[in-house]
């Protein structure tokens, strides 16, 4: 399929928010919808979330992540949504221009009437939570371990400590137990659970995995590989309490210490970000501070349920489609006036076609080169002559005026652009 250079709606990211936005945009009148995804397949993080619990609210079904994603992938493709996989978006401009690259097409330069940002979020790393100690192998984010176990088929270790009671961490505690590993402890620095209660019950309590609140990792021990972590209790100000240290032998430490919305592209597009959520400021239609740029899903703020991400994507896609339709109608109604042969510029640059229904439109221009002989000043739509007038001569220092008469309304209404030229007669 030949790649278009301009789309009604371009969605960046194909997780649950992006898929829902693309589907909704297509269903609500967007003519051309494109999803750009940096991974090799659609579905985002759902492809590695093989546990169930997805779709309970939106679909009234209890599905694993890949099955939930596949339903929306099938619907998007059936609706004719185009996809660009294994493609990295490099930049997004406030004028809704997208620069991307992949190994097939090289650098892509695309335009969109509306954009939906659906890049999701990323995990906080060891460096971002400033864990002291040595730097051995065996320290991973919970999501990385989830990818290895569920998709790649590798076990990252045999004996685990998990820092953080986020949902991915608790789900991985159960998953690793299924695979025969020993999860020694889940440590949480806060005095309360940070994930869903259902995951605490189903993933920790049901498998006798202890959770210690107000505890954190004081340091990591080990040279080539993690050998143990030293845990410590903290007070209400998160300061370590002396005498509460404990050495917990393990070969792997998983970090489930929070998620950060992926908004580097949002910043490049000039979108204003909320310093608390880390995501864009949005209105009730999920439009950002930049007109025509919308945002949905975990890129706005981190949701508890994928169903809510889907609902946000549906609304953002519908809003983007409506914006794109208004932009398209405006482009159709407002006709570009282009300088042609021996014309330097013409004012106005665009003309409202409907204004011709009620009166003439005056055009003014300057020529590039003088012609000291009779000329035609012509307005054409392609090869078709719309109107013209004769002049005895033209000079760059003297403005040329031409009236576009209302009687040519029917011809202009069918045109996509008009060009003005000064030619000899």
C-alpha positions as a printed Julia matrix, in Angstrom:
425×3 Matrix{Float64}:
   0.0     0.0     0.0
   1.32    3.44   -0.94
   1.97    5.53    2.15
   0.02    8.77    2.33
   1.71   11.98    3.37
  -1.31   13.34    5.24
  -3.89   11.61    7.45
  -7.02   12.67    9.21
  -5.83   11.12   12.5
  -2.43    9.7    13.44
  -2.21    7.7    16.67
   1.23    7.25   18.24
   1.26    4.01   20.23
  -0.81    0.85   19.86
  -1.54   -0.15   23.44
  -5.14   -0.24   24.69
  -5.45    3.55   24.54
  -4.02    3.85   21.05
  -6.05    0.98   19.59
  -9.26    2.34   21.09
  -8.5     5.85   19.8
  -7.85    4.59   16.26
 -11.04    2.52   16.24
 -13.13    5.36   17.62
 -11.67    7.89   15.17
 -12.5     5.62   12.25
 -16.03    4.95   13.49
 -16.65    8.65   14.01
 -15.88    9.83   10.52
 -12.09   10.04   10.19
 -11.26    9.03    6.63
  -7.6     8.03    7.02
  -6.31    6.74   10.37
  -2.72    5.63   10.96
  -1.19    3.93   14.01
   2.57    4.3    14.46
   4.08    1.66   16.77
   7.76    1.28   17.66
   7.42   -2.43   18.48
   7.15   -5.28   15.99
   3.47   -5.9    16.71
   0.36   -4.09   17.86
  -0.94   -4.35   21.42
   1.63   -2.55   23.53
   2.32   -3.86   27.02
  -0.77   -6.09   26.88
   1.16   -8.67   24.86
   3.24   -9.61   27.92
   0.38   -9.43   30.45
  -0.78  -13.05   30.23
  -2.72  -12.91   33.53
  -6.48  -12.42   33.41
  -8.59   -9.54   34.71
  -8.83   -7.49   31.5
 -12.19   -6.44   30.06
 -14.33   -6.85   33.16
 -15.92   -3.41   32.82
 -15.78   -2.65   29.1
 -16.46   -6.11   27.67
 -18.0    -7.86   30.69
 -15.41  -10.6    30.09
 -12.45  -11.82   32.1
  -9.6   -12.01   29.56
  -5.79  -12.24   29.58
  -3.96   -9.25   28.13
  -3.1   -10.69   24.69
  -6.7   -11.82   24.12
  -8.01   -8.38   25.13
  -5.55   -6.7    22.77
  -6.36   -9.04   19.9
 -10.05   -8.12   19.95
  -9.17   -4.47   19.37
  -6.41   -5.28   16.87
  -8.89   -7.29   14.8
 -11.46   -4.49   14.92
  -8.95   -1.8    13.96
  -7.67   -3.76   10.97
 -11.21   -4.67    9.87
 -12.09   -0.94    9.86
  -9.15   -0.17    7.58
  -6.87    1.49   10.11
  -3.36    1.65    8.63
  -0.32    0.67   10.69
   3.39    1.46   10.7
   5.2    -1.09   12.89
   8.83   -1.13   14.0
   8.78    2.65   13.5
  10.16    5.23   15.9
   8.63    8.7    16.05
  11.45   11.22   16.37
   9.56   14.47   16.59
   6.06   15.97   16.65
   5.58   19.65   15.86
   2.81   21.93   17.19
   1.61   22.17   13.57
   0.88   18.42   13.7
   3.81   17.33   11.59
   5.34   13.97   12.47
   8.88   12.82   11.75
   9.51    9.09   12.11
  11.99    6.49   10.93
  12.17    2.8    10.18
  14.49    0.5     8.22
  12.04    0.13    5.31
  11.15    3.76    4.57
  14.05    5.66    6.06
  12.85    9.01    7.39
   9.1     9.67    7.15
   7.56   13.14    7.06
   3.82   12.94    7.78
   1.07   15.46    8.44
  -2.16   14.97   10.36
  -5.33   16.93   10.87
  -5.32   15.52   14.43
  -2.86   13.49   16.52
  -3.54   11.2    19.47
  -0.57   10.68   21.77
  -0.83    7.2    23.31
   2.76    6.31   24.19
   1.89    4.82   27.59
   4.39    4.9    30.44
   7.71    3.43   31.54
   8.99    1.99   34.81
  11.17    3.8    37.29
  14.64    2.33   37.46
  17.17    1.74   40.23
  18.89    5.04   39.42
  15.64    6.97   39.79
  14.97    5.61   43.29
  18.67    5.88   44.24
  19.27    2.4    45.62
  22.76    2.2    47.18
  25.08   -0.78   47.13
  27.1    -2.62   44.54
  26.11   -2.94   40.89
  25.76   -6.7    40.3
  23.64   -8.51   37.74
  20.18   -9.45   38.93
  18.45   -6.08   39.42
  15.5    -5.66   37.05
  12.26   -3.77   36.79
   9.2    -5.97   37.26
   8.06   -5.26   33.7
  11.38   -6.43   32.27
  11.1    -9.67   34.22
   7.52  -10.04   33.01
   8.67   -9.72   29.4
  11.43  -12.27   29.89
   9.21  -14.86   31.55
   5.98  -14.44   29.57
   7.3   -13.64   26.09
  10.96  -14.64   25.81
  10.76  -17.74   28.01
  13.67  -16.88   30.35
  13.72  -17.0    34.15
  15.68  -14.02   35.52
  16.5   -15.79   38.78
  15.51  -18.36   41.41
  15.22  -16.44   44.65
  13.59  -13.01   44.61
  12.95   -9.92   46.68
  10.48   -7.44   45.2
  10.67   -3.77   46.11
   7.33   -2.01   45.76
   3.74   -3.23   46.01
   2.67   -2.0    42.57
   0.42   -4.26   40.54
   3.15   -5.54   38.19
   5.35   -6.47   41.15
   2.61   -8.4    42.94
   1.51  -10.14   39.73
   5.11  -11.15   39.06
   5.42  -12.51   42.6
   2.67  -14.98   41.75
   3.97  -15.65   38.25
   7.47  -16.45   39.47
   6.03  -18.73   42.14
   4.17  -20.61   39.39
   7.52  -21.16   37.66
   9.11  -22.64   40.77
  10.96  -19.6    42.09
  10.98  -18.51   45.72
   9.77  -14.98   46.44
  11.21  -14.15   49.84
   9.55  -10.82   50.47
   7.71   -7.85   49.01
   8.91   -4.59   50.56
   6.87   -1.37   50.41
   8.24    1.96   51.67
   4.75    3.44   52.06
   2.5     2.6    55.02
  -0.16    1.34   52.6
  -0.5    -0.88   49.53
   0.18    0.96   46.25
  -1.48   -1.6    43.96
  -4.98   -3.07   43.78
  -6.3    -4.98   46.79
  -7.42   -7.83   44.54
  -3.82   -8.37   43.45
  -2.65   -8.38   47.06
  -5.18  -11.08   47.89
  -4.78  -13.19   44.74
  -1.03  -12.81   44.23
   0.48  -12.49   47.71
  -1.93  -13.75   50.35
  -3.02  -16.8    48.34
   0.65  -17.86   47.97
   1.85  -16.93   51.47
   4.24  -14.28   50.15
   4.94  -11.79   52.96
   4.43   -8.05   52.47
   6.27   -5.63   54.73
   4.98   -2.05   54.73
   7.25    0.87   55.66
  10.25   -1.18   54.56
  12.74   -0.57   51.8
  16.09   -1.78   50.47
  18.95   -0.1    52.29
  21.62   -1.58   50.03
  22.26   -4.27   47.46
  24.91   -6.89   48.22
  26.91   -8.92   45.72
  29.8    -8.62   43.29
  29.01  -10.34   39.99
  25.45  -11.33   40.9
  23.04  -10.21   43.61
  23.71  -12.26   46.74
  21.37  -10.51   49.16
  19.66   -7.23   49.95
  19.64   -5.4    53.25
  16.14   -4.25   54.17
  15.31   -1.61   56.73
  12.18   -0.16   58.31
  11.49    3.57   57.78
   9.69    6.17   59.87
   6.91    8.52   58.75
   9.52   10.7    57.01
  11.02    7.7    55.16
  14.18    7.82   57.24
  15.76    4.42   58.07
  15.22    3.26   61.65
  18.5     2.1    63.14
  18.49   -1.47   64.42
  15.76   -2.7    62.03
  18.16   -3.85   59.27
  17.81   -7.4    57.98
  19.87   -9.3    55.41
  17.62  -11.19   52.99
  19.51  -13.72   50.82
  18.38  -13.66   47.17
  19.81  -13.71   43.66
  17.39  -11.22   42.06
  15.8    -7.92   43.04
  12.73   -6.76   41.13
  11.69   -3.12   41.22
   8.0    -2.21   41.16
   8.44    1.39   42.25
   6.09    3.32   40.01
   5.45    4.33   36.42
   6.28    7.53   34.53
   4.13    8.72   31.57
   6.18    8.78   28.33
   5.91   12.44   27.33
   9.13   13.32   25.52
   7.16   13.69   22.27
   4.51   15.74   24.07
   7.2    18.21   25.15
   8.53   18.47   21.61
   5.02   19.27   20.39
   4.76   22.12   22.91
   2.16   20.37   25.07
   1.85   21.69   28.63
   2.46   19.0    31.27
   1.02   18.61   34.76
   3.96   18.41   37.2
   1.96   16.13   39.51
   0.78   13.46   37.04
   3.68   13.89   34.61
   1.13   13.84   31.79
  -0.45   16.55   29.6
  -3.08   18.97   30.79
  -6.23   17.84   28.94
  -9.81   19.02   28.65
 -12.93   16.85   28.83
 -12.31   15.7    25.24
  -8.69   14.77   26.06
  -7.38   17.62   23.9
  -4.06   18.98   25.13
  -2.99   22.61   25.29
  -2.02   22.38   21.59
  -5.09   22.45   19.29
  -5.52   19.21   17.38
  -3.21   17.18   19.61
  -5.02   14.77   21.91
  -3.7    12.39   24.55
  -5.13    9.23   26.08
  -4.24    6.39   28.41
  -1.27    6.04   30.72
   0.54    8.85   28.91
  -1.93   11.22   30.67
  -1.85    9.54   34.08
  -1.4     5.99   35.29
  -4.71    4.1    35.35
  -5.63    1.19   37.63
  -7.54   -0.75   34.96
  -6.94   -1.27   31.25
 -10.71   -0.83   30.76
 -10.4     2.8    31.83
  -7.5     3.3    29.42
  -9.73    1.94   26.64
 -12.57    4.29   27.59
 -10.19    7.27   27.54
  -8.9     6.18   24.12
 -12.43    5.91   22.73
 -13.22    9.47   23.8
  -9.89   10.87   22.57
 -10.35    9.15   19.19
 -13.87   10.5    18.81
 -12.7    14.01   19.68
  -9.75   13.76   17.28
 -12.06   12.64   14.46
 -14.35   15.62   15.04
 -11.38   18.0    15.02
 -10.01   16.42   11.84
 -13.36   16.75   10.09
 -13.51   20.45   10.95
  -9.97   20.91    9.67
 -10.74   19.02    6.46
 -13.91   21.03    5.86
 -11.98   24.23    6.46
  -9.34   23.17    3.94
 -12.0    22.31    1.4
 -13.82   25.59    1.94
 -10.7    27.77    2.05
  -8.95   27.66   -1.3
  -5.18   28.24   -1.53
  -4.09   31.0    -3.95
  -0.67   30.09   -5.33
   1.76   32.37   -7.2
   2.42   31.04  -10.7
   4.47   32.3   -13.64
   6.08   35.69  -12.94
   4.07   36.21   -9.72
   6.07   36.79   -6.53
   3.13   36.59   -4.12
  -0.62   37.08   -3.97
  -2.82   38.45   -1.19
  -4.97   36.94    0.25
  -3.16   33.6     0.5
  -6.47   31.77    0.78
 -10.01   32.59   -0.2
 -13.24   31.39    1.39
 -15.19   29.84   -1.46
 -18.51   30.75    0.12
 -17.62   34.44    0.16
 -17.84   34.35   -3.64
 -21.5    33.42   -3.36
 -22.27   36.89   -2.0
 -19.71   39.16   -3.7
 -16.48   39.64   -5.6
 -13.05   39.02   -4.05
 -10.2    41.39   -4.8
  -6.75   39.87   -5.33
  -3.51   41.86   -5.2
  -0.07   40.71   -6.27
   3.4    41.75   -7.3
   5.33   40.4   -10.28
   8.89   39.12  -10.28
  10.06   40.72  -13.51
   8.82   43.74  -15.5
   7.15   43.16  -18.85
   6.86   46.32  -20.94
   4.23   44.83  -23.24
   0.56   43.81  -23.01
  -0.01   40.82  -20.69
  -2.8    38.65  -19.33
  -3.23   38.34  -15.56
  -4.85   34.91  -15.23
  -6.47   32.78  -12.55
  -6.52   29.05  -13.27
  -7.6    25.84  -11.61
  -5.14   23.39  -13.08
  -5.37   23.95  -16.84
  -8.83   25.48  -16.63
  -9.03   29.27  -17.0
 -11.26   30.8   -14.31
 -10.86   34.5   -15.14
  -8.33   36.95  -16.52
  -7.77   40.6   -17.3
  -5.44   42.46  -19.61
  -2.76   44.93  -18.55
  -0.65   47.13  -20.88
   2.47   46.28  -18.84
   3.54   45.02  -15.38
   6.37   46.16  -13.1
   7.58   44.84   -9.69
   7.2    48.28   -8.12
   3.51   48.57   -9.1
   0.91   46.31   -7.5
  -1.4    44.41   -9.81
  -5.05   44.03   -8.85
  -7.49   41.46  -10.16
 -11.09   40.87   -9.16
 -12.34   37.31   -8.75
 -16.01   37.82   -9.7
 -18.88   36.13   -7.93
 -20.12   34.75  -11.27
 -17.26   32.17  -11.2
 -18.5    30.75   -7.84
 -19.61   27.41   -9.31
 -16.24   26.85  -10.97
 -14.24   27.89   -7.91
 -16.34   25.7    -5.62
 -15.07   22.61   -7.47
 -11.41   23.67   -7.37
  -8.78   22.44   -4.89
  -6.42   25.37   -5.48
  -6.06   28.39   -7.74
  -2.87   29.68   -9.34
  -2.21   33.19  -10.62
   0.12   33.92  -13.51
   1.17   36.89  -15.65
   1.75   35.86  -19.25
   2.24   37.67  -22.57
  -0.63   38.2   -24.99
